[in-house]
Amino acid sequence: MDLYVAHPDDIDAIRGVAKASWEHDYPEILSRESVETALNDWYSRDRLREELADPWTHIYVAADGDGSVVGFAHGVLDGEAGNILRIYVRPDARRRGIGEALFDRVRHELRRHDIARLNAMVLADNELGNEFYADRGFELADRAETTIGGERFGENTYVLDVE
């Protein structure tokens, strides 16, 4: 596995990983239309190009030995906090330490900016994601709602002090 800073050539692969993850993890929750809308809202090609050029955004990808992207992590700096917006691993590539490696990389990069805490957002119904952050010492700090494809969903925010 190779981890590296995402570049514009990775945009379609990042979109593919997000789509595969959402369809696999939320078949009872997110409709196909919601997945497509979210993909076009959060991961449009133009938006990803902008994010890749933003010095406060950190997007990393994990690639298999054949060069295919199997996962990505997306973090942003926000004042004294680093926000881990998403860590997705293609369902057929899970349980190989890819999510952990992506987490370690984005956490390391965000911490280089002298932040006081890390925040991680995950849908409340995403059991695997909630467990992932709890297992790494994050504490549930807030429950709110987010909109995906015009539908409202519960979202948990986890916090980890890094001082």
Backbone as a printed PyTorch tensor [residue, N CA C, xyz], in Angstrom:
tensor([[[  0.8500,  -1.1800,   0.0000],
         [  0.0000,   0.0000,   0.0000],
         [  0.8930,   1.2400,   0.0000]],

        [[  0.4690,   2.2240,  -0.7580],
         [  1.1770,   3.4910,  -0.8670],
         [  0.2400,   4.6030,  -0.4060]],

        [[  0.7090,   5.4750,   0.4920],
         [ -0.0600,   6.6390,   0.9470],
         [  0.6120,   7.8890,   0.3930]],

        [[ -0.2000,   8.7740,  -0.1660],
         [  0.3710,  10.0060,  -0.6950],
         [ -0.6710,  11.1140,  -0.7210]],

        [[ -0.1750,  12.3420,  -0.8890],
         [ -1.0550,  13.5030,  -0.9990],
         [ -1.8330,  13.3610,  -2.3080]],

        [[ -3.1420,  13.5120,  -2.2110],
         [ -3.9900,  13.3840,  -3.4030],
         [ -3.6460,  14.4810,  -4.4040]],

        [[ -3.8090,  14.1580,  -5.6730],
         [ -3.6020,  15.1340,  -6.7380],
         [ -4.7830,  15.0460,  -7.7030]],

        [[ -4.9070,  15.9930,  -8.6070],
         [ -6.0830,  16.0270,  -9.4880],
         [ -6.3540,  14.7270, -10.2520]],

        [[ -5.3320,  13.9580, -10.5440],
         [ -5.5510,  12.6830, -11.2380],
         [ -6.3060,  11.6760, -10.3810]],

        [[ -6.3970,  11.9130,  -9.0750],
         [ -7.0750,  10.9960,  -8.1500],
         [ -8.5540,  11.3190,  -7.9520]],

        [[ -9.0240,  12.4050,  -8.5120],
         [-10.3820,  12.8740,  -8.2320],
         [-11.4350,  11.8190,  -8.5370]],

        [[-11.4110,  11.2090,  -9.6920],
         [-12.4270,  10.2020, -10.0200],
         [-12.3330,   8.9930,  -9.1000]],

        [[-11.1170,   8.6090,  -8.7200],
         [-10.9520,   7.4700,  -7.8100],
         [-11.5000,   7.8100,  -6.4170]],

        [[-11.2690,   9.0390,  -5.9510],
         [-11.8150,   9.4610,  -4.6530],
         [-13.3360,   9.4050,  -4.6890]],

        [[-13.9140,   9.9140,  -5.7670],
         [-15.3690,   9.8640,  -5.9170],
         [-15.8570,   8.4120,  -5.9190]],

        [[-15.1240,   7.5340,  -6.5660],
         [-15.5050,   6.1190,  -6.6190],
         [-15.4640,   5.4520,  -5.2550]],

        [[-14.4470,   5.7700,  -4.4620],
         [-14.3480,   5.2050,  -3.1110],
         [-15.4990,   5.7000,  -2.2480]],

        [[-15.7990,   7.0070,  -2.3250],
         [-16.9100,   7.5580,  -1.5410],
         [-18.2260,   6.8860,  -1.9320]],

        [[-18.4700,   6.7640,  -3.2190],
         [-19.7190,   6.1650,  -3.6840],
         [-19.8290,   4.7050,  -3.2370]],

        [[-18.7720,   3.9360,  -3.4210],
         [-18.7940,   2.5260,  -3.0190],
         [-19.0200,   2.3920,  -1.5130]],

        [[-18.4000,   3.2760,  -0.7270],
         [-18.5520,   3.2180,   0.7270],
         [-19.9750,   3.5360,   1.1380]],

        [[-20.5230,   4.6270,   0.5890],
         [-21.8920,   5.0040,   0.9400],
         [-22.8960,   3.9370,   0.5430]],

        [[-22.7590,   3.4000,  -0.6580],
         [-23.7050,   2.3730,  -1.1050],
         [-23.6040,   1.1130,  -0.2580]],

        [[-22.4020,   0.7600,   0.1750],
         [-22.2080,  -0.4330,   0.9920],
         [-22.6670,  -0.2160,   2.4390]],

        [[-22.3160,   0.9440,   3.0080],
         [-22.5540,   1.1780,   4.4310],
         [-23.9590,   1.6630,   4.7640]],

        [[-24.6400,   2.2890,   3.8050],
         [-25.9290,   2.8970,   4.0890],
         [-27.0450,   2.4600,   3.1470]],

        [[-27.1370,   1.2030,   2.7730],
         [-28.1740,   0.8270,   1.7960],
         [-29.5950,   1.0480,   2.3060]],

        [[-29.7770,   0.9840,   3.6110],
         [-31.1020,   1.1750,   4.1950],
         [-31.3680,   2.6430,   4.5450]],

        [[-30.3210,   3.4650,   4.4870],
         [-30.4270,   4.8410,   4.9640],
         [-30.4090,   5.8400,   3.8140]],

        [[-29.4110,   5.7380,   2.9560],
         [-29.2580,   6.6900,   1.8540],
         [-29.8270,   6.1120,   0.5620]],

        [[-30.6880,   6.8590,  -0.0650],
         [-31.2100,   6.4340,  -1.3640],
         [-30.1310,   6.6400,  -2.4230]],

        [[-30.2890,   6.0000,  -3.5480],
         [-29.3500,   6.1750,  -4.6560],
         [-29.2690,   7.6550,  -5.0500]],

        [[-30.4120,   8.3260,  -5.0150],
         [-30.4460,   9.7440,  -5.3580],
         [-29.6560,  10.5720,  -4.3400]],

        [[-29.7870,  10.2320,  -3.0600],
         [-29.0400,  10.9470,  -2.0220],
         [-27.5390,  10.7520,  -2.2050]],

        [[-27.1270,   9.5420,  -2.5280],
         [-25.7090,   9.2630,  -2.7580],
         [-25.1960,  10.0930,  -3.9290]],

        [[-25.9370,  10.1080,  -5.0140],
         [-25.5110,  10.8770,  -6.1920],
         [-25.4600,  12.3720,  -5.8940]],

        [[-26.4590,  12.8730,  -5.1690],
         [-26.4820,  14.2960,  -4.8180],
         [-25.3020,  14.6440,  -3.9290]],

        [[-25.0500,  13.8320,  -2.9130],
         [-23.9310,  14.0930,  -2.0090],
         [-22.6120,  14.0290,  -2.7560]],

        [[-22.4780,  13.0650,  -3.6230],
         [-21.2620,  12.9390,  -4.4220],
         [-21.0310,  14.2010,  -5.2480]],

        [[-22.0860,  14.7080,  -5.8270],
         [-21.9640,  15.9070,  -6.6560],
         [-21.8190,  17.1780,  -5.8230]],

        [[-22.3460,  17.1760,  -4.5860],
         [-22.1900,  18.3340,  -3.7120],
         [-20.8060,  18.3480,  -3.0530]],

        [[-20.4590,  17.2590,  -2.3810],
         [-19.2470,  17.2030,  -1.5820],
         [-18.0100,  16.8710,  -2.4000]],

        [[-18.1880,  16.1100,  -3.4600],
         [-17.0360,  15.6260,  -4.2230],
         [-17.1640,  15.9050,  -5.7120]],

        [[-17.7100,  17.0700,  -6.0420],
         [-17.7170,  17.4340,  -7.4550],
         [-16.2680,  17.6030,  -7.8900]],

        [[-16.0210,  17.4190,  -9.1360],
         [-14.6570,  17.5470,  -9.6390],
         [-14.1060,  18.9490,  -9.3790]],

        [[-14.9410,  19.9760,  -9.5950],
         [-14.4860,  21.3520,  -9.3540],
         [-14.1810,  21.5870,  -7.8820]],

        [[-15.0570,  21.1130,  -7.0160],
         [-14.8320,  21.3140,  -5.5790],
         [-13.5740,  20.5910,  -5.1190]],

        [[-13.3700,  19.3670,  -5.5920],
         [-12.1630,  18.6390,  -5.2050],
         [-10.9070,  19.3330,  -5.7140]],

        [[-10.9460,  19.8580,  -6.9220],
         [ -9.7860,  20.6020,  -7.4370],
         [ -9.4720,  21.7960,  -6.5250]],

        [[-10.5240,  22.5120,  -6.1080],
         [-10.3320,  23.6430,  -5.1990],
         [ -9.7520,  23.1940,  -3.8640]],

        [[-10.2890,  22.1180,  -3.3270],
         [ -9.8150,  21.6240,  -2.0370],
         [ -8.3670,  21.1510,  -2.1220]],

        [[ -8.0130,  20.5040,  -3.2230],
         [ -6.6390,  20.0410,  -3.3760],
         [ -5.6530,  21.2080,  -3.4390]],

        [[ -6.1140,  22.3490,  -3.8940],
         [ -5.2540,  23.5310,  -3.9870],
         [ -5.2470,  24.3580,  -2.7060]],

        [[ -6.1470,  24.0820,  -1.7920],
         [ -6.2730,  24.8480,  -0.5510],
         [ -5.2040,  24.3960,   0.4550]],

        [[ -4.3530,  25.3050,   0.9320],
         [ -3.2930,  24.8990,   1.8680],
         [ -3.8140,  24.4430,   3.2360]],

        [[ -5.0690,  24.7200,   3.5610],
         [ -5.6360,  24.3170,   4.8430],
         [ -6.3640,  22.9750,   4.7640]],

        [[ -6.4110,  22.4110,   3.5760],
         [ -7.0690,  21.1210,   3.3690],
         [ -6.0130,  20.0540,   3.1240]],

        [[ -6.2340,  18.9030,   3.7460],
         [ -5.3090,  17.7750,   3.5850],
         [ -6.1040,  16.5600,   3.1230]],

        [[ -5.8280,  16.1120,   1.9160],
         [ -6.4820,  14.9210,   1.3840],
         [ -5.3830,  13.9350,   0.9880]],

        [[ -5.4890,  12.7470,   1.5270],
         [ -4.5130,  11.6920,   1.2610],
         [ -5.2310,  10.4930,   0.6820]],

        [[ -4.5470,   9.7690,  -0.1680],
         [ -5.1200,   8.5540,  -0.7210],
         [ -4.2150,   7.3760,  -0.4040]],

        [[ -4.8350,   6.2170,  -0.3640],
         [ -4.1220,   4.9500,  -0.2100],
         [ -4.3220,   4.1790,  -1.5000]],

        [[ -3.2340,   3.6810,  -2.0510],
         [ -3.3030,   2.9220,  -3.3020],
         [ -2.7360,   1.5260,  -3.0860]],

        [[ -3.3620,   0.5620,  -3.7280],
         [ -2.8780,  -0.8130,  -3.7220],
         [ -1.6070,  -0.9090,  -4.5500]],

        [[ -1.0070,  -2.0790,  -4.5370],
         [  0.2100,  -2.3120,  -5.3000],
         [  0.0620,  -2.0540,  -6.7900]],

        [[ -1.1560,  -2.2040,  -7.3070],
         [ -1.3760,  -1.9540,  -8.7360],
         [ -1.6810,  -0.4820,  -9.0240]],

        [[ -1.6450,   0.3560,  -7.9860],
         [ -1.8820,   1.7880,  -8.1640],
         [ -3.3270,   2.2140,  -8.0310]],

        [[ -4.2500,   1.2720,  -7.8380],
         [ -5.6580,   1.6610,  -7.7140],
         [ -5.9260,   2.2320,  -6.3240]],

        [[ -6.6550,   3.3360,  -6.2820],
         [ -6.9770,   4.0080,  -5.0240],
         [ -8.0290,   3.1840,  -4.2890]],

        [[ -7.7160,   2.8290,  -3.0410],
         [ -8.6220,   2.0050,  -2.2400],
         [ -9.1750,   2.7520,  -1.0300]],

        [[ -8.6750,   3.9690,  -0.7880],
         [ -9.1650,   4.7300,   0.3430],
         [ -8.6530,   6.1580,   0.3110]],

        [[ -9.2910,   7.0040,   1.1190],
         [ -8.8220,   8.3770,   1.2420],
         [ -9.2320,   8.9500,   2.5930]],

        [[ -8.4900,   9.9640,   3.0120],
         [ -8.7870,  10.7260,   4.2240],
         [ -8.8420,  12.1860,   3.8330]],

        [[ -9.7790,  12.9150,   4.4510],
         [-10.0080,  14.3220,   4.1160],
         [-10.0680,  15.1030,   5.4170]],

        [[ -9.0880,  15.9580,   5.6330],
         [ -9.0410,  16.7770,   6.8290],
         [ -8.8500,  18.2450,   6.4770]],

        [[ -9.3280,  19.1220,   7.3530],
         [ -9.1690,  20.5600,   7.1520],
         [ -8.7860,  21.2130,   8.4710]],

        [[ -8.0550,  22.2990,   8.3580],
         [ -7.7160,  23.1020,   9.5250],
         [ -8.7780,  24.1610,   9.7260]],

        [[ -9.1400,  24.3840,  10.9940],
         [-10.1460,  25.3750,  11.3300],
         [ -9.7440,  26.0130,  12.6510]],

        [[ -8.9490,  27.0700,  12.5800],
         [ -8.4830,  27.7200,  13.7970],
         [ -7.5810,  26.8060,  14.5890]],

        [[ -7.9410,  26.5530,  15.8390],
         [ -7.1340,  25.6890,  16.6980],
         [ -7.5520,  24.2280,  16.6400]],

        [[ -8.3660,  23.8840,  15.6540],
         [ -8.8250,  22.5050,  15.5260],
         [ -8.4970,  21.9620,  14.1430]],

        [[ -8.3070,  20.6830,  14.1230],
         [ -8.2130,  19.9610,  12.8600],
         [ -9.4640,  19.1210,  12.7410]],

        [[-10.1490,  19.2180,  11.6190],
         [-11.3820,  18.4610,  11.4080],
         [-11.1340,  17.3260,  10.4340]],

        [[-11.3670,  16.1120,  10.8970],
         [-11.3100,  14.9650,   9.9990],
         [-12.7250,  14.7940,   9.4740]],

        [[-12.9010,  15.1860,   8.2250],
         [-14.2360,  15.1530,   7.6450],
         [-14.6300,  13.7430,   7.2270]],

        [[-13.6930,  13.0200,   6.6410],
         [-14.0170,  11.6870,   6.1490],
         [-12.7760,  10.8160,   6.0600]],

        [[-12.9560,   9.5610,   6.3850],
         [-11.9870,   8.5220,   6.0630],
         [-12.8140,   7.3950,   5.4760]],

        [[-12.5840,   7.1110,   4.2170],
         [-13.3160,   6.0380,   3.5410],
         [-12.3420,   5.0410,   2.9410]],

        [[-12.7000,   3.7840,   3.0590],
         [-11.9430,   2.7020,   2.4410],
         [-12.9410,   1.8720,   1.6510]],

        [[-12.5640,   1.5670,   0.4270],
         [-13.4350,   0.7470,  -0.4190],
         [-13.7990,  -0.5370,   0.3290]],

        [[-15.0630,  -0.9430,   0.3050],
         [-15.4900,  -2.1070,   1.0900],
         [-14.6600,  -3.3720,   0.8460]],

        [[-14.2270,  -3.5990,  -0.3750],
         [-13.4460,  -4.8110,  -0.6650],
         [-11.9940,  -4.7140,  -0.2030]],

        [[-11.5920,  -3.5590,   0.3440],
         [-10.2120,  -3.3780,   0.8050],
         [-10.1360,  -3.1590,   2.3180]],

        [[-11.2290,  -3.3450,   3.0090],
         [-11.2610,  -3.0980,   4.4510],
         [-10.6050,  -4.2260,   5.2320]],

        [[-10.3330,  -3.9220,   6.4990],
         [ -9.7440,  -4.8610,   7.4580],
         [ -8.2970,  -5.2020,   7.1000]],

        [[ -7.6160,  -4.2460,   6.4450],
         [ -6.1970,  -4.4300,   6.1020],
         [ -5.3380,  -3.3150,   6.6790]],

        [[ -5.9090,  -2.4970,   7.5730],
         [ -5.1570,  -1.4250,   8.1970],
         [ -5.0910,  -0.1410,   7.3880]],

        [[ -5.8480,  -0.0650,   6.2990],
         [ -5.8050,   1.1050,   5.4240],
         [ -6.4200,   2.3150,   6.1260]],

        [[ -7.5690,   2.1380,   6.7650],
         [ -8.2070,   3.2410,   7.4820],
         [ -7.3070,   3.7710,   8.5890]],

        [[ -6.6710,   2.8750,   9.3140],
         [ -5.7490,   3.2730,  10.3860],
         [ -4.5700,   4.0660,   9.8170]],

        [[ -4.0120,   3.5990,   8.7190],
         [ -2.8770,   4.3000,   8.0990],
         [ -3.2890,   5.6890,   7.6060]],

        [[ -4.4640,   5.7910,   7.0050],
         [ -4.9530,   7.0920,   6.5510],
         [ -5.2050,   8.0220,   7.7300]],

        [[ -5.7950,   7.4880,   8.7850],
         [ -6.0290,   8.2740,   9.9970],
         [ -4.7100,   8.7990,  10.5600]],

        [[ -3.7280,   7.9250,  10.6830],
         [ -2.4370,   8.3400,  11.2230],
         [ -1.8130,   9.4500,  10.3820]],

        [[ -1.9290,   9.3280,   9.0710],
         [ -1.3230,  10.3250,   8.1830],
         [ -2.0200,  11.6830,   8.3040]],

        [[ -3.3480,  11.6940,   8.2460],
         [ -4.0530,  12.9790,   8.3240],
         [ -3.9140,  13.5810,   9.7160]],

        [[ -3.9300,  12.7640,  10.7430],
         [ -3.7320,  13.2680,  12.1120],
         [ -2.3570,  13.9060,  12.2450]],

        [[ -1.3370,  13.2420,  11.7450],
         [  0.0260,  13.7750,  11.8090],
         [  0.1220,  15.1230,  11.1030]],

        [[ -0.4400,  15.2220,   9.9250],
         [ -0.3580,  16.4700,   9.1610],
         [ -1.1330,  17.5960,   9.8450]],

        [[ -2.3090,  17.3030,  10.3610],
         [ -3.0900,  18.3340,  11.0470],
         [ -2.3820,  18.7960,  12.3210]],

        [[ -1.7780,  17.8690,  13.0390],
         [ -1.0950,  18.2200,  14.2880],
         [  0.1450,  19.0710,  14.0440]],

        [[  0.7110,  19.0080,  12.8720],
         [  1.8850,  19.8340,  12.5470],
         [  1.5470,  21.3240,  12.5950]],

        [[  0.2690,  21.6570,  12.5790],
         [ -0.1680,  23.0490,  12.5790],
         [ -0.4930,  23.5630,  13.9740]],

        [[ -0.0050,  22.8870,  14.9990],
         [ -0.1330,  23.3390,  16.3800],
         [ -1.5950,  23.5140,  16.7960]],

        [[ -2.3890,  22.5270,  16.5040],
         [ -3.8000,  22.5550,  16.8880],
         [ -3.9660,  22.0410,  18.3100]],

        [[ -5.0830,  22.3920,  18.9280],
         [ -5.3690,  21.9520,  20.2930],
         [ -6.2060,  20.6800,  20.3300]],

        [[ -6.9830,  20.4590,  19.2460],
         [ -7.8510,  19.2730,  19.2560],
         [ -8.1420,  18.8200,  17.8260]],

        [[ -8.5370,  17.5710,  17.7590],
         [ -9.0400,  16.9860,  16.5210],
         [-10.5210,  16.7410,  16.6720]],

        [[-11.2830,  17.0730,  15.6540],
         [-12.7060,  16.7610,  15.5940],
         [-12.9110,  15.7680,  14.4610]],

        [[-13.8450,  14.8770,  14.6490],
         [-14.1960,  13.9300,  13.5950],
         [-15.7110,  13.8430,  13.5160]],

        [[-16.2280,  13.9580,  12.3020],
         [-17.6630,  13.8970,  12.0960],
         [-18.0180,  12.5760,  11.4120]],

        [[-19.1050,  11.9510,  11.8970],
         [-19.5360,  10.6800,  11.3330],
         [-21.0540,  10.5620,  11.5120]],

        [[-21.7160,   9.9930,  10.5150],
         [-23.1590,   9.8070,  10.6400],
         [-23.4630,   8.9300,  11.8570]],

        [[-24.4950,   9.2860,  12.5870],
         [-24.8590,   8.5440,  13.7970],
         [-25.1380,   7.0740,  13.5040]],

        [[-25.6720,   6.7730,  12.3210],
         [-25.9980,   5.3940,  11.9690],
         [-24.8140,   4.5980,  11.4290]],

        [[-23.6530,   5.2150,  11.3440],
         [-22.4620,   4.5340,  10.8400],
         [-21.7420,   3.8750,  12.0170]],

        [[-22.1430,   2.6680,  12.3440],
         [-21.5740,   1.9750,  13.4970],
         [-20.0690,   1.7960,  13.3740]],

        [[-19.6130,   1.3860,  12.1980],
         [-18.1900,   1.1700,  11.9810],
         [-17.4000,   2.4600,  12.1860]],

        [[-17.8990,   3.5660,  11.6680],
         [-17.2230,   4.8510,  11.8190],
         [-17.2120,   5.3420,  13.2600]],

        [[-18.3300,   5.1910,  13.9540],
         [-18.3930,   5.5990,  15.3600],
         [-17.4200,   4.7810,  16.2040]],

        [[-17.3590,   3.4870,  15.9710],
         [-16.4200,   2.6200,  16.7010],
         [-14.9750,   2.9950,  16.3890]],

        [[-14.7050,   3.3180,  15.1250],
         [-13.3610,   3.6690,  14.6930],
         [-12.8070,   4.8130,  15.5380]],

        [[-13.5800,   5.8850,  15.6820],
         [-13.0950,   7.0360,  16.4420],
         [-13.0700,   6.7720,  17.9390]],

        [[-14.0550,   6.0810,  18.4570],
         [-14.0660,   5.7490,  19.8880],
         [-12.8530,   4.8890,  20.2440]],

        [[-12.4990,   3.9630,  19.3740],
         [-11.3390,   3.0940,  19.6130],
         [-10.0230,   3.8630,  19.6170]],

        [[-10.0010,   5.0570,  19.0580],
         [ -8.7840,   5.8640,  18.9990],
         [ -8.7760,   6.9670,  20.0520]],

        [[ -9.6640,   6.8530,  21.0350],
         [ -9.6620,   7.7700,  22.1520],
         [-10.5100,   9.0150,  21.9870]],

        [[-11.2100,   9.1380,  20.8640],
         [-12.0950,  10.2840,  20.6800],
         [-13.3070,  10.1320,  21.5930]],

        [[-13.8330,  11.2620,  22.0470],
         [-15.0280,  11.2630,  22.8810],
         [-16.1690,  11.9240,  22.1280]],

        [[-17.3480,  11.3500,  22.2580],
         [-18.5290,  11.9420,  21.6350],
         [-18.7980,  13.2870,  22.2950]],

        [[-18.8140,  14.3600,  21.4880],
         [-18.9680,  15.7010,  22.0330],
         [-20.2700,  16.3700,  21.6300]],

        [[-20.8400,  15.9510,  20.5060],
         [-22.0360,  16.6300,  20.0290],
         [-22.8060,  15.7130,  19.0920]],

        [[-24.1090,  15.8940,  19.1160],
         [-24.9960,  15.2180,  18.1670],
         [-25.7930,  16.3040,  17.4840]],

        [[-25.7530,  16.3100,  16.1680],
         [-26.4490,  17.3280,  15.3940],
         [-27.0560,  16.6600,  14.1650]],

        [[-27.4730,  17.4710,  13.2250],
         [-28.0030,  16.9420,  11.9790],
         [-27.2120,  17.5020,  10.8130]],

        [[-27.1420,  16.7070,   9.7590],
         [-26.5310,  17.1380,   8.5180],
         [-27.4950,  16.7970,   7.3970]],

        [[-27.3440,  17.4730,   6.2900],
         [-28.2140,  17.2420,   5.1470],
         [-27.4280,  16.5510,   4.0450]],

        [[-27.9950,  15.4780,   3.5520],
         [-27.4150,  14.7460,   2.4310],
         [-28.5230,  14.5370,   1.4180]],

        [[-28.3240,  15.0890,   0.2430],
         [-29.3150,  14.9160,  -0.8100],
         [-30.6980,  15.4090,  -0.4280]],

        [[-30.7510,  16.4760,   0.3580],
         [-32.0300,  17.0350,   0.7690],
         [-32.6690,  16.3360,   1.9500]],

        [[-32.0530,  15.2860,   2.4600],
         [-32.5790,  14.5590,   3.6200],
         [-31.7210,  14.8590,   4.8390]],

        [[-32.3470,  14.8700,   6.0190],
         [-31.6520,  15.1480,   7.2750],
         [-31.2510,  13.8390,   7.9450]],

        [[-30.0110,  13.8290,   8.4700],
         [-29.4810,  12.6470,   9.1440],
         [-28.7550,  13.0780,  10.4090]],

        [[-28.7910,  12.2140,  11.4130],
         [-28.0370,  12.4720,  12.6280],
         [-26.5440,  12.3580,  12.3510]],

        [[-25.7790,  13.2550,  12.9740],
         [-24.3240,  13.2400,  12.8030],
         [-23.6720,  13.4400,  14.1640]],

        [[-22.6890,  12.6120,  14.4620],
         [-21.9390,  12.7090,  15.7060],
         [-20.6210,  13.4300,  15.4550]],

        [[-20.2550,  14.2690,  16.4080],
         [-18.9360,  14.9030,  16.3730],
         [-18.1360,  14.3430,  17.5430]],

        [[-16.9570,  13.8220,  17.2280],
         [-16.0460,  13.2990,  18.2260],
         [-14.8890,  14.2650,  18.3770]],

        [[-14.3320,  14.3360,  19.5920],
         [-13.2340,  15.2590,  19.8820],
         [-12.1110,  14.5020,  20.5860]],

        [[-10.8850,  14.8740,  20.2040],
         [ -9.6890,  14.3490,  20.8460],
         [ -8.7440,  15.5110,  21.0980]],

        [[ -8.4480,  15.7800,  22.3750],
         [ -7.4700,  16.8210,  22.6920],
         [ -6.0870,  16.3200,  22.3240]],

        [[ -5.2780,  17.1880,  21.7230],
         [ -3.9620,  16.7610,  21.2690],
         [ -2.8280,  17.4840,  21.9850]],

        [[ -3.1540,  18.2970,  22.9850],
         [ -2.1040,  19.0250,  23.7130],
         [ -1.3900,  18.1070,  24.6610]]])
